[in-house]
């Protein structure tokens, strides 16, 4: 395959664990996308990034560490993932550790890579000084003609490697895309009616970035695979199987969606390994770079303390939120094949009844601050209910960028009865006028007669009134107070 669906030629980076593939990936891409550490297998999923060199663009894929003879579950899944990446590749870079002689897994991997027929380069990594640049004869035994001594950590020799790669990979296909104007649709009572209907922001971004968040093993990677109809993320019952944030781009109805499956966020006390701790930091970073968060809840467990903490972080960061209740089939099916009551059926009969309305009522109670977030029930392993997520993403993305004009807001303020807000007399203010300062998230500035912190009852009352008239489904609303000079 010369180029991917993005139009860019793909360069696959392969090698056995802990030889420096992720460091080389980060050096080429120019960001800390892959987690780097000394534990074998730290990069478990294949991770994509884009790089530009000499005016040309490449798509880079960092595969999980490959040990050809390893037959344990996760390494075998990594190996299968790497094979998929190789099918996409226009060229392959095999990375070995230059500080030691090639091991048997290196020889076997080199043999497998030669069989692909793709242009093949050997990056002998961890060659940090000029004295080390003369490669021992042992590396010639790998049968790869184009060898380059490099130091991925310091950048030494990487430019020569990239120059050689550009000589054999095809030019990127030209692609032209235009941002589309998003028009508002009615999404509930009072929305899109008459002159007070809010206008959506013109020229919304062509790409909507969606982060899939939740604690480990709630089914985030399974959901990613269902949304993208691919098998990018390794799916297993082992918590923390996805440790990097992996991206997948899907195009539907002329719009582009970038899904980010973040590593499961854990409580601090349970992130013992360095890589897991770093995953928490990177998951938060990717959430901040997203437009919308899919908060995945395990239907068989309900909302726990960590779910609430993750939801609170997403809410406070200003991301729009869709709550995805996954594994709903386990709740509705009730009994396991053994005939004994399953954990799901016990939940159904006690805390969480099996019908959606009752379950959602309990969920809303546990996550009161996400009253604006739509809820969708899915079984990601079978794909049931997943299609609805796309329509919700489109709706929420539009609502997130909706703008209310100042004249519309002034008419709204005139009709609001602020006496209904439960605010102590000493903390009441006179509302003069209000305007929307920005979108994504919708931010309103309230001008009052005196400079005091707006009482939370005003905040809550105003937000509810704004939502009744203008909508803003799925997105938090920020309200700021200023005293008029």
N, C-alpha and C positions, 0 to 999 in steps of 0.2 A: 504494500500500500504506500503510495507516494505521499499522500496528504490525508489529513483527517477531515471530519465534517466541518471543522473550523477553517479549513483552507490552508492550514499550516502543516509543513512536514514535521513528523514526530521523531524525536531522538529518544531512544530508550536507554536508561542506565541500569545495568544489571551487575550482579556480583554476590558473593556469599556474604553473610552477615558481618558487620563491623569492619569493613574494608574502606569505608568513607564515601559510600554512594550518596547519602543524604547531604554530606558536606559539599560534595561536588555539585549536586543538584542546587543547593542553596547558593553556591558560588556563581553558577551559570544564570540562575533565575534572578539572583540579587535580593532575595528576601529569605527570612527564616521560616519557610513553609514546612519543611520536614523537621522532625524532632531529632536532635543529634545527641548521642550519648554512647557509653561504652557497653551497654547491654546488647547482646545479639538479638536481632529481629525487632529493633525499636520501630523501624518503619514497616508496618504490617500491610497496609493497603498500598495500591499504586497511587502515586500522588502526581498531579499535573501542575505545570506552570508554563509561562511563556517567557521567552528571552529574545533579545535583539542583539545582533552582532554584525558589524560591518554593514549596517543598513538593512539587514535581512532578519526576519522573524522565524523563530522555531518554537515548536511545542515540545516541552521536555517532560518525560515521565520517569519518575523514580520508583522502581519496583521494590517490593519487599525483598529482604535478604533471601537468597536461594542457596540451600544446601541440597544438591541433587539426591543424595542417598537418604536424606531424612524422611521418615515416614510418619512422624507424629502429626496430629491433626492440623494444628495451625501452620507449621512449616509447609505441609502439603498444599494447604489452601493458598499460601503465599506463592508457591511454585505455580499453581494453576493461574493465579492472578497475573504473574509475570508472563506466562505464555500468551495470555490475552493481550498484554501490552506489546509483546513482540510482533503480533499480527498487525498492529497499527503502525509499527516503526518503519521509517525510511532508512534509518541507520541505527546501529547499536554501539554503545560504549560499555565494554566490560571493565570493571574496576577490580584491581588486586592490591594487596598490601605490599609495598615495595620494601618493607623492613624485614620480610621473611620470604623464604623460598615458596614457590607455588605448591599448594597442598593438593591432595587427590581431588577434593571437590572443585578446585579451580580447573584442573585438567578436564574433568568431566563436563563442567559448565562450558569451557571453551569449545569442547567437541560439539555440544548441543548448539551453541551459538553459530558455529561454522555451518552447521546443517541448515540453518534458516535461509542462507543465501543472501542475507542483507549485508550491506557494507559494514565491516566490523573494525572497531578500534579498541586498542588495549590501553587503558589509563593505569599506569603503575603509580599508585598514590603514596603519599607520605614520604615523598622524596623532597626534603625540605632544603637541601643545600646543593651547590654545584658539584661538590665532591661525590654526591650520591647519584648524580645524573647518568653515570655510565652503568647501564643495566646489565646485571649478570646474565650469563647464557641460559640460565634456567627459565627465564621468562620467554625466550625464543621457543622453548619447547611447547608452549601453549598453541603454537601454530597460527598466531595472529600477526600478520605482516606489519601493520601500522601500529607501532608502540610509541607511547609518549610518557616520559617521566613527569609527574605533576605533583604539586602540593595543593590539594583542594582547600586546605585550611588557610594557606597564605596566598593562593592564586598563581603560584609559580607554574609555568608551562601550560596553563589552561587556554591561553590565547592561541598557542600553536595547535592545540587539539581542536579548537573550534574552527580555525582556518581550514584545517584538513577536512572537517566534517562538511563545511559549506561547499567544498569542491564536488561532493558526491550526492548531496540531497537536492531535491528539486526546489525551484522557486515557489514561494507561497502564492496560492491562488488569490487573485484580486477579489475582494468582497466589498460591496457597498450597502450600507444599511442606513435608513433614515428613522429618526424618532417619530413616533406616531402621536397624534393628538388624542388624548383620552377624553371621552365625553362621559358625563355623569349619567348613571342610571339610578332609578328609584330603588332603594334598598330597604324601605320600611316606612311606617306611617310618618307623614310630614316631610319626607325626603323627596326632593325633586319636584315639589309642588309650587306652582305660581312663581311670583317674582322673587321670593326669598330662597329659591333653590340656589345652592352654592355652585360655583364654577370649579371644574377640575383644572389643575395647573396644566398649561399648554406645554407640549414638547416634553412629556414625561420620559425618563430614561428608557432606552430601548431594552436594557437588561434589568431584571428585577432579581436582587440577591436575597436568597432565602436560606437562613441557617436552621438546621435541624438540631434542636437542643433537648436535653433531658439527662437523667442520671443513667449510669451504665446498664445495659441489657434491657432497656424498655422497647427495643426494636427500631432504633434510629437507622441503622444500616439496612435493615430489611425494608424500611419505608423508602430510603433513598433508592434502592434497587427497584422497588415497585414504581416509584415516580419516574424513573429514567428508563425503565425496561432494560436494565443492564445488570451486571453482576460485579460492579466496581468494588464495593466494600465487602470485606470478609464478614460473613454472617455465621456466628456460632453462639452457643449458650454460655460461653466464657465471658464474664463481665470484663469490659475494657478491651475487647477485640479490636475496635477501631481506636487507635491512639493518635493518629494524625487527623487533621481536618482535610477531607477529600472533597473535591469539587466535581460537579457534573453539569453540563450545559444542555438544556432542553429547549427546543423552539416549537411553539404552538401558536397558531392563529396570528403569525407575524410578530409574535413577542418572544423574547428570549428570557429564560429563567436559569439562573445559576444556583444550584443547590449545594449547600455546604453541610456535610455531615460531620459535626464536631465530635471530638472524643467525649465520652460521657463525663459530666462534671460530678466529682465526688466530694464528700465531706473531707475537710483537711486532714482529719485523723486517719483516714483510710488511704491517703495517697502516699504510700511508703516509698515507692520507687521514684527516682529522679524523673524518669520519662513521664510517669503518670502525673507528677506535680506540674511539670512543664505543660502537659496537655491541658490542664485546667486553665492555666494562663492563656494558652493559645486559643482555647475554646471561647474564652471571654473576648479575646481580640477579634476573632472571626465574627462573633455576635455583633460587636460594635461596627463591623464593616458591612453588616447586612441591612436590608430594608425591612424584612419580615422574618419573624422567628416562628417556626413550627415547634410548639412545646409538646413533646410526646409524653403521654401518661400511660403507664401500664394499667389496663382496665382491671386486671386481677389483683392489683395492689391498692388502687385508689391513689389519692394525693397524700404523699408523705411530707415530712419536714424539708427534705432536700428539694423535692418538686417545688414547694412553695418558695424556697430560697432562690432557685433558678428562675422561677417565674418573676419574682420580685426584681431580680437583676435585669431581666429583659425589659420589664415595665419601666424601671427607672432609667434605662439607657435610651428610652424613646423609640424602641423598635415596635413595629406593629406585630400583633401576636394572633396566631390561630392555634387553638388547643386541639391536639389530635389524640383521641383516646384509642390507643392501639390494643390489639389482642382481644377485641370485643367478642370475637367468636368463642373464646374460651369462657367468657361469662355467660353467653347465651346458650352454649352447648351443655353446660351444667356438669354432667357426669363424665368421668374418664372411662376408658375402655375396660378398666379393671372392675367397674361397677361400684367402686368406692367413691364417695363424694370428693371432688377435686377442690383445690384451693379456690378456684374460680366460683364453683357452686356455693361454697361456704360464704364467700363474699356476697354473692347474689342474694343469699337468704338472710344475710345479716346487715352489714353496714351499707352495702351497695345493691339495691334491688336490680334485677336484670333488665328492666325496661329503661329505655333511654331517658325518658322524661325524669324519672326518679333519680337515675344516676347523675344526670346533668344538674339537677337541683342540689344534690349533695356536693358535686364538684364546684358549683357556683358558691356554695357556702364556704368551702375550704379555700377558695381563691376569690374572695370578695372583690379584691382590687382589680380583677380582670373581668369585670362585668361586661365590658365592651367587646371582649374577644369571642368570636364565633367558635362553636364546638363541632367537631366532626368525629364520627365513630368509624373506625376502620379495622380491617384484619389485613395488615401489610403482607403477611406471608402468603395470602391468597389473592391479594389485590382488591378485595371487596371494599368499596367505599373510597378508594384512593382517588378515583377520577374527580370526585367532588372537591378535593383539595385544590386542584388547578383553578376551578371557578372561584373558589374563595380567595385564592392568592390574587387573581385578577381584580376582584372586587375590592379587597383590602388595599392593594397597591394604588387603585384609583382614589379610594377614600383618603389614603394617607397624603395625597398631594392635592386634595381639594382645597379651594380657597373661597372664603366668604368675603364679599366686598364690604367696604366700610359703610356704605349706605344700607346694605342688607343688615349688617350688624347693628347699626343705629336703630333701625326699625324693630329689630329683635329686642334690643335693650328697652325700648319704650313699652313693649308689651309684657315684659317680665315683671312679676310682682315680687320684689325683693323682700317684702315684709314676711313672705313665707319661709325665708331662710332662717334657721334657728341660730341666730347670732346674738350674743350678749349685747346689751345696749351700748356699753362703753366701747365695744369693738366694731360697732357699725360704721360704715362709711357711705358717703353719697356717691353713687355711680354716675359719672358724667358722660363718658362714652367709651367705646370698646372697638378695637381693630385687630385684624389678624396680621401678625407681623411676619410669619413664615409658615412654611409647610414642612412635612416630613421630619418630625411630627408637627401637626397643626399647633401653632403657638399664638395665643391671644394676649394682648396687652390691655389691661383694664385701667382707665384713667379715673382717679378718684379725687376727692376734695382734700385728703390729707395723706401724708406718707406714713402709713402703718402697714405692718405685715397683714396680708389678707387672711382673715379667719378661715380655718379649714371648712367650716360650714358654707361660707360663700363659695369657696372653690368647688365643693361637691355639688351644691345647688346649681351653680352656673354651668358646670360640666353636664349635669343631667339635662338642663334646659337646652343647651347647645345640641346635645345628641338627639333630643326629641324633635328638633326643628331641622337640623342640618345633617344628622347622621354620624359620619366619621366612624363607621363600623371597623372594628379590629385595631384601631390605633389609639394610643394614649393622647390626651389633650393637655397641653401645658398652658397655664394661666398665670400671667405676671401682673403685678400691680405697680402703678406709678402715680405719683401726685402731680396734678397739673400745675404748672408754674403760674 
